[in-house]
């Protein structure tokens, strides 16, 4: 029950990835946490890259003004 509440608080992209893990609700605690951690870290990495690109593009466009 706690695991499902935790998943409900994660970003939608992470929730969707976790939905594809067969039997996640029935996995041992450690294994379930490993899946949650993996997809959360993957999401955070993608978000960091996206934010870095946006920052770079803003800096490049502001130099032309």
N, CA, C and O atoms as a CHARMM CRD file, in Angstrom:
* protein
*
  260
    1    1 UNK  N      0.82600  -1.18700   0.00000 PROA 1      0.00000
    2    1 UNK  CA     0.00000   0.00000   0.00000 PROA 1      0.00000
    3    1 UNK  C      0.86900   1.24800   0.00000 PROA 1      0.00000
    4    1 UNK  O      0.59800   2.19000  -0.74600 PROA 1      0.00000
    5    2 UNK  N      1.91000   1.26800   0.82800 PROA 2      0.00000
    6    2 UNK  CA     2.80300   2.41900   0.86600 PROA 2      0.00000
    7    2 UNK  C      3.47300   2.62500  -0.48900 PROA 2      0.00000
    8    2 UNK  O      3.62000   3.75600  -0.95200 PROA 2      0.00000
    9    3 UNK  N      3.87800   1.52400  -1.11900 PROA 3      0.00000
   10    3 UNK  CA     4.54200   1.61100  -2.42100 PROA 3      0.00000
   11    3 UNK  C      3.64100   2.26900  -3.45400 PROA 3      0.00000
   12    3 UNK  O      4.10000   3.08400  -4.25500 PROA 3      0.00000
   13    4 UNK  N      2.37000   1.92100  -3.43800 PROA 4      0.00000
   14    4 UNK  CA     1.44100   2.50000  -4.41200 PROA 4      0.00000
   15    4 UNK  C      1.22700   3.99200  -4.14600 PROA 4      0.00000
   16    4 UNK  O      1.08400   4.77300  -5.08700 PROA 4      0.00000
   17    5 UNK  N      1.20300   4.39100  -2.87800 PROA 5      0.00000
   18    5 UNK  CA     1.08700   5.81000  -2.53700 PROA 5      0.00000
   19    5 UNK  C      2.33200   6.56100  -2.98900 PROA 5      0.00000
   20    5 UNK  O      2.24400   7.68200  -3.49000 PROA 5      0.00000
   21    6 UNK  N      3.47200   5.94500  -2.81200 PROA 6      0.00000
   22    6 UNK  CA     4.72900   6.54900  -3.24100 PROA 6      0.00000
   23    6 UNK  C      4.74200   6.74100  -4.75600 PROA 6      0.00000
   24    6 UNK  O      5.10300   7.81100  -5.24700 PROA 6      0.00000
   25    7 UNK  N      4.35600   5.72700  -5.47500 PROA 7      0.00000
   26    7 UNK  CA     4.32700   5.80000  -6.93800 PROA 7      0.00000
   27    7 UNK  C      3.35400   6.87800  -7.39800 PROA 7      0.00000
   28    7 UNK  O      3.61500   7.56800  -8.38300 PROA 7      0.00000
   29    8 UNK  N      2.24400   7.02900  -6.70000 PROA 8      0.00000
   30    8 UNK  CA     1.26100   8.04800  -7.05900 PROA 8      0.00000
   31    8 UNK  C      1.80200   9.46500  -6.95400 PROA 8      0.00000
   32    8 UNK  O      1.26100  10.37600  -7.58100 PROA 8      0.00000
   33    9 UNK  N      2.85000   9.66900  -6.18100 PROA 9      0.00000
   34    9 UNK  CA     3.44300  10.98400  -6.03800 PROA 9      0.00000
   35    9 UNK  C      4.58000  11.26700  -7.00900 PROA 9      0.00000
   36    9 UNK  O      5.15500  12.35500  -6.99600 PROA 9      0.00000
   37   10 UNK  N      4.90100  10.30600  -7.83600 PROA 10     0.00000
   38   10 UNK  CA     5.98800  10.46800  -8.80000 PROA 10     0.00000
   39   10 UNK  C      5.47800  11.11200 -10.08300 PROA 10     0.00000
   40   10 UNK  O      4.27500  11.09600 -10.34100 PROA 10     0.00000
   41   11 UNK  N      6.37900  11.68400 -10.89800 PROA 11     0.00000
   42   11 UNK  CA     5.96900  12.24800 -12.18400 PROA 11     0.00000
   43   11 UNK  C      5.29500  11.19400 -13.06100 PROA 11     0.00000
   44   11 UNK  O      5.59900  10.00600 -12.95500 PROA 11     0.00000
   45   12 UNK  N      4.40200  11.62300 -13.90500 PROA 12     0.00000
   46   12 UNK  CA     3.62800  10.70200 -14.75900 PROA 12     0.00000
   47   12 UNK  C      4.52600   9.80500 -15.60800 PROA 12     0.00000
   48   12 UNK  O      4.22500   8.62700 -15.80000 PROA 12     0.00000
   49   13 UNK  N      5.62400  10.35500 -16.11500 PROA 13     0.00000
   50   13 UNK  CA     6.53000   9.56100 -16.94600 PROA 13     0.00000
   51   13 UNK  C      7.10600   8.37900 -16.15500 PROA 13     0.00000
   52   13 UNK  O      7.24300   7.27800 -16.68900 PROA 13     0.00000
   53   14 UNK  N      7.43800   8.60900 -14.89600 PROA 14     0.00000
   54   14 UNK  CA     7.96700   7.54800 -14.04000 PROA 14     0.00000
   55   14 UNK  C      6.86500   6.54600 -13.72300 PROA 14     0.00000
   56   14 UNK  O      7.10200   5.33800 -13.73500 PROA 14     0.00000
   57   15 UNK  N      5.68200   7.03000 -13.44600 PROA 15     0.00000
   58   15 UNK  CA     4.54900   6.13600 -13.15900 PROA 15     0.00000
   59   15 UNK  C      4.29000   5.21200 -14.34200 PROA 15     0.00000
   60   15 UNK  O      4.07100   4.01300 -14.16700 PROA 15     0.00000
   61   16 UNK  N      4.31700   5.77800 -15.54800 PROA 16     0.00000
   62   16 UNK  CA     4.05200   4.96500 -16.73700 PROA 16     0.00000
   63   16 UNK  C      5.12500   3.90600 -16.92600 PROA 16     0.00000
   64   16 UNK  O      4.81800   2.78000 -17.31600 PROA 16     0.00000
   65   17 UNK  N      6.38800   4.25000 -16.65500 PROA 17     0.00000
   66   17 UNK  CA     7.46500   3.26800 -16.78100 PROA 17     0.00000
   67   17 UNK  C      7.29400   2.14800 -15.75700 PROA 17     0.00000
   68   17 UNK  O      7.51900   0.97800 -16.06300 PROA 17     0.00000
   69   18 UNK  N      6.89900   2.51200 -14.55300 PROA 18     0.00000
   70   18 UNK  CA     6.71700   1.51200 -13.50200 PROA 18     0.00000
   71   18 UNK  C      5.51800   0.60300 -13.77500 PROA 18     0.00000
   72   18 UNK  O      5.49500  -0.54000 -13.31800 PROA 18     0.00000
   73   19 UNK  N      4.52800   1.09700 -14.51000 PROA 19     0.00000
   74   19 UNK  CA     3.37400   0.27000 -14.86100 PROA 19     0.00000
   75   19 UNK  C      3.79700  -0.91900 -15.72400 PROA 19     0.00000
   76   19 UNK  O      3.11800  -1.94600 -15.74400 PROA 19     0.00000
   77   20 UNK  N      4.91800  -0.78100 -16.43700 PROA 20     0.00000
   78   20 UNK  CA     5.39800  -1.84800 -17.31800 PROA 20     0.00000
   79   20 UNK  C      6.23800  -2.89900 -16.59300 PROA 20     0.00000
   80   20 UNK  O      6.64500  -3.89200 -17.19700 PROA 20     0.00000
   81   21 UNK  N      6.49900  -2.68700 -15.30400 PROA 21     0.00000
   82   21 UNK  CA     7.25400  -3.66300 -14.52100 PROA 21     0.00000
   83   21 UNK  C      6.27700  -4.73600 -14.04300 PROA 21     0.00000
   84   21 UNK  O      5.39500  -4.47000 -13.22500 PROA 21     0.00000
   85   22 UNK  N      6.44300  -5.92400 -14.55300 PROA 22     0.00000
   86   22 UNK  CA     5.52800  -7.01200 -14.22800 PROA 22     0.00000
   87   22 UNK  C      5.64400  -7.37900 -12.75300 PROA 22     0.00000
   88   22 UNK  O      6.73700  -7.64800 -12.25500 PROA 22     0.00000
   89   23 UNK  N      4.50600  -7.38700 -12.06000 PROA 23     0.00000
   90   23 UNK  CA     4.44800  -7.81900 -10.67500 PROA 23     0.00000
   91   23 UNK  C      5.13000  -6.89200  -9.68000 PROA 23     0.00000
   92   23 UNK  O      5.56900  -7.34500  -8.62400 PROA 23     0.00000
   93   24 UNK  N      5.22800  -5.62300  -9.98900 PROA 24     0.00000
   94   24 UNK  CA     5.91400  -4.68200  -9.10700 PROA 24     0.00000
   95   24 UNK  C      5.31900  -4.68100  -7.70500 PROA 24     0.00000
   96   24 UNK  O      6.05800  -4.63800  -6.72100 PROA 24     0.00000
   97   25 UNK  N      4.02100  -4.72500  -7.60300 PROA 25     0.00000
   98   25 UNK  CA     3.36400  -4.68700  -6.29000 PROA 25     0.00000
   99   25 UNK  C      3.69300  -5.91900  -5.44100 PROA 25     0.00000
  100   25 UNK  O      3.59500  -5.86900  -4.21500 PROA 25     0.00000
  101   26 UNK  N      4.07900  -7.01300  -6.08200 PROA 26     0.00000
  102   26 UNK  CA     4.35800  -8.25300  -5.36000 PROA 26     0.00000
  103   26 UNK  C      5.84700  -8.53500  -5.16400 PROA 26     0.00000
  104   26 UNK  O      6.21600  -9.55500  -4.58300 PROA 26     0.00000
  105   27 UNK  N      6.69100  -7.64000  -5.64300 PROA 27     0.00000
  106   27 UNK  CA     8.13200  -7.85900  -5.50400 PROA 27     0.00000
  107   27 UNK  C      8.57900  -7.54500  -4.08600 PROA 27     0.00000
  108   27 UNK  O      7.93900  -6.75000  -3.39700 PROA 27     0.00000
  109   28 UNK  N      9.66100  -8.15500  -3.64500 PROA 28     0.00000
  110   28 UNK  CA    10.20200  -7.82800  -2.32200 PROA 28     0.00000
  111   28 UNK  C     10.53200  -6.33800  -2.23900 PROA 28     0.00000
  112   28 UNK  O     10.78000  -5.69800  -3.26000 PROA 28     0.00000
  113   29 UNK  N     10.53300  -5.79800  -1.04900 PROA 29     0.00000
  114   29 UNK  CA    10.71100  -4.36200  -0.84900 PROA 29     0.00000
  115   29 UNK  C     11.95500  -3.83400  -1.56000 PROA 29     0.00000
  116   29 UNK  O     11.88300  -2.84600  -2.29000 PROA 29     0.00000
  117   30 UNK  N     13.07200  -4.47800  -1.35100 PROA 30     0.00000
  118   30 UNK  CA    14.32900  -4.00800  -1.94100 PROA 30     0.00000
  119   30 UNK  C     14.25900  -3.96400  -3.46000 PROA 30     0.00000
  120   30 UNK  O     14.70400  -2.99800  -4.07900 PROA 30     0.00000
  121   31 UNK  N     13.70900  -4.99600  -4.05000 PROA 31     0.00000
  122   31 UNK  CA    13.61800  -5.05800  -5.50800 PROA 31     0.00000
  123   31 UNK  C     12.67100  -3.97800  -6.04200 PROA 31     0.00000
  124   31 UNK  O     12.95700  -3.34700  -7.06000 PROA 31     0.00000
  125   32 UNK  N     11.54900  -3.76900  -5.35600 PROA 32     0.00000
  126   32 UNK  CA    10.62100  -2.71800  -5.75400 PROA 32     0.00000
  127   32 UNK  C     11.25400  -1.34400  -5.65600 PROA 32     0.00000
  128   32 UNK  O     11.07100  -0.50200  -6.53600 PROA 32     0.00000
  129   33 UNK  N     12.00000  -1.12000  -4.58000 PROA 33     0.00000
  130   33 UNK  CA    12.68900   0.16600  -4.40100 PROA 33     0.00000
  131   33 UNK  C     13.73300   0.37400  -5.49000 PROA 33     0.00000
  132   33 UNK  O     13.92800   1.49400  -5.96300 PROA 33     0.00000
  133   34 UNK  N     14.40100  -0.69700  -5.88400 PROA 34     0.00000
  134   34 UNK  CA    15.40300  -0.59300  -6.95300 PROA 34     0.00000
  135   34 UNK  C     14.75900  -0.14500  -8.26000 PROA 34     0.00000
  136   34 UNK  O     15.32600   0.68600  -8.96900 PROA 34     0.00000
  137   35 UNK  N     13.59700  -0.67500  -8.58800 PROA 35     0.00000
  138   35 UNK  CA    12.88500  -0.27200  -9.80600 PROA 35     0.00000
  139   35 UNK  C     12.47400   1.19400  -9.71200 PROA 35     0.00000
  140   35 UNK  O     12.66500   1.95800 -10.65900 PROA 35     0.00000
  141   36 UNK  N     11.91900   1.58000  -8.58900 PROA 36     0.00000
  142   36 UNK  CA    11.48300   2.96900  -8.40700 PROA 36     0.00000
  143   36 UNK  C     12.68400   3.90500  -8.52000 PROA 36     0.00000
  144   36 UNK  O     12.61300   4.93000  -9.19900 PROA 36     0.00000
  145   37 UNK  N     13.76700   3.56100  -7.86900 PROA 37     0.00000
  146   37 UNK  CA    14.98500   4.38200  -7.90600 PROA 37     0.00000
  147   37 UNK  C     15.51500   4.49700  -9.33700 PROA 37     0.00000
  148   37 UNK  O     15.88500   5.58500  -9.77900 PROA 37     0.00000
  149   38 UNK  N     15.55000   3.38800 -10.05000 PROA 38     0.00000
  150   38 UNK  CA    16.07000   3.37700 -11.42100 PROA 38     0.00000
  151   38 UNK  C     15.29400   4.34500 -12.31100 PROA 38     0.00000
  152   38 UNK  O     15.88600   5.18700 -12.98500 PROA 38     0.00000
  153   39 UNK  N     13.98100   4.22200 -12.30800 PROA 39     0.00000
  154   39 UNK  CA    13.18300   5.05800 -13.19900 PROA 39     0.00000
  155   39 UNK  C     13.14900   6.51900 -12.74900 PROA 39     0.00000
  156   39 UNK  O     13.03100   7.41800 -13.58100 PROA 39     0.00000
  157   40 UNK  N     13.24900   6.76000 -11.45300 PROA 40     0.00000
  158   40 UNK  CA    13.30500   8.13500 -10.95900 PROA 40     0.00000
  159   40 UNK  C     14.62400   8.78800 -11.35500 PROA 40     0.00000
  160   40 UNK  O     14.63800   9.94200 -11.78300 PROA 40     0.00000
  161   41 UNK  N     15.72200   8.06600 -11.21800 PROA 41     0.00000
  162   41 UNK  CA    17.03000   8.60200 -11.61400 PROA 41     0.00000
  163   41 UNK  C     17.09000   8.84500 -13.12300 PROA 41     0.00000
  164   41 UNK  O     17.65900   9.83900 -13.57400 PROA 41     0.00000
  165   42 UNK  N     16.51300   7.95000 -13.88400 PROA 42     0.00000
  166   42 UNK  CA    16.47300   8.10400 -15.33800 PROA 42     0.00000
  167   42 UNK  C     15.68600   9.36300 -15.70900 PROA 42     0.00000
  168   42 UNK  O     16.10900  10.13000 -16.57400 PROA 42     0.00000
  169   43 UNK  N     14.55600   9.57100 -15.06100 PROA 43     0.00000
  170   43 UNK  CA    13.73400  10.75500 -15.29300 PROA 43     0.00000
  171   43 UNK  C     14.51000  12.02300 -14.92700 PROA 43     0.00000
  172   43 UNK  O     14.51800  12.99200 -15.68600 PROA 43     0.00000
  173   44 UNK  N     15.16100  12.00900 -13.76100 PROA 44     0.00000
  174   44 UNK  CA    15.91200  13.18200 -13.31400 PROA 44     0.00000
  175   44 UNK  C     17.06100  13.50900 -14.26100 PROA 44     0.00000
  176   44 UNK  O     17.34700  14.68200 -14.49700 PROA 44     0.00000
  177   45 UNK  N     17.72100  12.49400 -14.80400 PROA 45     0.00000
  178   45 UNK  CA    18.80900  12.71800 -15.76200 PROA 45     0.00000
  179   45 UNK  C     18.28100  13.37500 -17.03400 PROA 45     0.00000
  180   45 UNK  O     18.87800  14.32200 -17.54600 PROA 45     0.00000
  181   46 UNK  N     17.18300  12.87600 -17.53100 PROA 46     0.00000
  182   46 UNK  CA    16.58700  13.45700 -18.73900 PROA 46     0.00000
  183   46 UNK  C     16.14400  14.89600 -18.48500 PROA 46     0.00000
  184   46 UNK  O     16.30900  15.76300 -19.34400 PROA 46     0.00000
  185   47 UNK  N     15.59100  15.14200 -17.32000 PROA 47     0.00000
  186   47 UNK  CA    15.14200  16.48500 -16.97200 PROA 47     0.00000
  187   47 UNK  C     16.32800  17.44200 -16.88500 PROA 47     0.00000
  188   47 UNK  O     16.24000  18.57900 -17.34900 PROA 47     0.00000
  189   48 UNK  N     17.43000  16.99600 -16.29900 PROA 48     0.00000
  190   48 UNK  CA    18.62700  17.83300 -16.17800 PROA 48     0.00000
  191   48 UNK  C     19.18100  18.19400 -17.55600 PROA 48     0.00000
  192   48 UNK  O     19.58000  19.33600 -17.78500 PROA 48     0.00000
  193   49 UNK  N     19.20600  17.23200 -18.46600 PROA 49     0.00000
  194   49 UNK  CA    19.69000  17.49200 -19.82700 PROA 49     0.00000
  195   49 UNK  C     18.77600  18.49200 -20.51500 PROA 49     0.00000
  196   49 UNK  O     19.24700  19.42000 -21.17300 PROA 49     0.00000
  197   50 UNK  N     17.49000  18.30700 -20.36700 PROA 50     0.00000
  198   50 UNK  CA    16.52500  19.20600 -20.99500 PROA 50     0.00000
  199   50 UNK  C     16.68400  20.63800 -20.46100 PROA 50     0.00000
  200   50 UNK  O     16.65700  21.59700 -21.23300 PROA 50     0.00000
  201   51 UNK  N     16.84500  20.77200 -19.16500 PROA 51     0.00000
  202   51 UNK  CA    16.99400  22.09800 -18.57300 PROA 51     0.00000
  203   51 UNK  C     18.30700  22.74500 -19.01800 PROA 51     0.00000
  204   51 UNK  O     18.35500  23.95500 -19.23700 PROA 51     0.00000
  205   52 UNK  N     19.36400  21.95500 -19.15000 PROA 52     0.00000
  206   52 UNK  CA    20.64900  22.47900 -19.60200 PROA 52     0.00000
  207   52 UNK  C     20.54000  22.98400 -21.03700 PROA 52     0.00000
  208   52 UNK  O     21.08900  24.03300 -21.37300 PROA 52     0.00000
  209   53 UNK  N     19.83600  22.24300 -21.87700 PROA 53     0.00000
  210   53 UNK  CA    19.64000  22.66600 -23.26900 PROA 53     0.00000
  211   53 UNK  C     18.84500  23.96200 -23.33800 PROA 53     0.00000
  212   53 UNK  O     19.17300  24.85900 -24.11500 PROA 53     0.00000
  213   54 UNK  N     17.79700  24.05600 -22.52200 PROA 54     0.00000
  214   54 UNK  CA    16.98600  25.27300 -22.51500 PROA 54     0.00000
  215   54 UNK  C     17.81200  26.46700 -22.05800 PROA 54     0.00000
  216   54 UNK  O     17.70500  27.55600 -22.62200 PROA 54     0.00000
  217   55 UNK  N     18.62300  26.26200 -21.05300 PROA 55     0.00000
  218   55 UNK  CA    19.47000  27.34000 -20.54500 PROA 55     0.00000
  219   55 UNK  C     20.47200  27.77100 -21.61300 PROA 55     0.00000
  220   55 UNK  O     20.71100  28.96400 -21.80000 PROA 55     0.00000
  221   56 UNK  N     21.05700  26.80100 -22.31200 PROA 56     0.00000
  222   56 UNK  CA    22.02400  27.11200 -23.36500 PROA 56     0.00000
  223   56 UNK  C     21.36600  27.87900 -24.49100 PROA 56     0.00000
  224   56 UNK  O     21.94500  28.83100 -25.01400 PROA 56     0.00000
  225   57 UNK  N     20.17000  27.48100 -24.86800 PROA 57     0.00000
  226   57 UNK  CA    19.48400  28.16000 -25.97000 PROA 57     0.00000
  227   57 UNK  C     19.06000  29.56700 -25.55700 PROA 57     0.00000
  228   57 UNK  O     19.07000  30.47500 -26.38900 PROA 57     0.00000
  229   58 UNK  N     18.68900  29.77100 -24.29400 PROA 58     0.00000
  230   58 UNK  CA    18.34700  31.10900 -23.81900 PROA 58     0.00000
  231   58 UNK  C     19.57900  32.00300 -23.82100 PROA 58     0.00000
  232   58 UNK  O     19.50500  33.16600 -24.21800 PROA 58     0.00000
  233   59 UNK  N     20.70200  31.46700 -23.38400 PROA 59     0.00000
  234   59 UNK  CA    21.93800  32.24800 -23.36400 PROA 59     0.00000
  235   59 UNK  C     22.38900  32.60700 -24.76900 PROA 59     0.00000
  236   59 UNK  O     22.87900  33.71200 -24.99700 PROA 59     0.00000
  237   60 UNK  N     22.23000  31.69700 -25.70600 PROA 60     0.00000
  238   60 UNK  CA    22.63300  31.95800 -27.08300 PROA 60     0.00000
  239   60 UNK  C     21.73700  33.00200 -27.72400 PROA 60     0.00000
  240   60 UNK  O     22.21700  33.86700 -28.45700 PROA 60     0.00000
  241   61 UNK  N     20.44100  32.93100 -27.45700 PROA 61     0.00000
  242   61 UNK  CA    19.51800  33.89200 -28.05800 PROA 61     0.00000
  243   61 UNK  C     19.63000  35.26800 -27.41600 PROA 61     0.00000
  244   61 UNK  O     19.39900  36.27600 -28.08400 PROA 61     0.00000
  245   62 UNK  N     19.98000  35.33100 -26.13900 PROA 62     0.00000
  246   62 UNK  CA    20.09700  36.63300 -25.47300 PROA 62     0.00000
  247   62 UNK  C     21.35200  37.36700 -25.92100 PROA 62     0.00000
  248   62 UNK  O     21.40600  38.59100 -25.79300 PROA 62     0.00000
  249   63 UNK  N     22.35700  36.68300 -26.43600 PROA 63     0.00000
  250   63 UNK  CA    23.57400  37.34900 -26.89100 PROA 63     0.00000
  251   63 UNK  C     23.35500  38.11000 -28.19400 PROA 63     0.00000
  252   63 UNK  O     24.16200  38.96800 -28.55400 PROA 63     0.00000
  253   64 UNK  N     22.28600  37.80600 -28.89500 PROA 64     0.00000
  254   64 UNK  CA    21.98400  38.49000 -30.15500 PROA 64     0.00000
  255   64 UNK  C     21.16800  39.75000 -29.95400 PROA 64     0.00000
  256   64 UNK  O     20.94300  40.48900 -30.91300 PROA 64     0.00000
  257   65 UNK  N     20.72800  40.01400 -28.76900 PROA 65     0.00000
  258   65 UNK  CA    19.88600  41.19100 -28.52300 PROA 65     0.00000
  259   65 UNK  C     20.68900  42.41500 -28.25200 PROA 65     0.00000
  260   65 UNK  O     20.12500  43.48600 -28.02600 PROA 65     0.00000
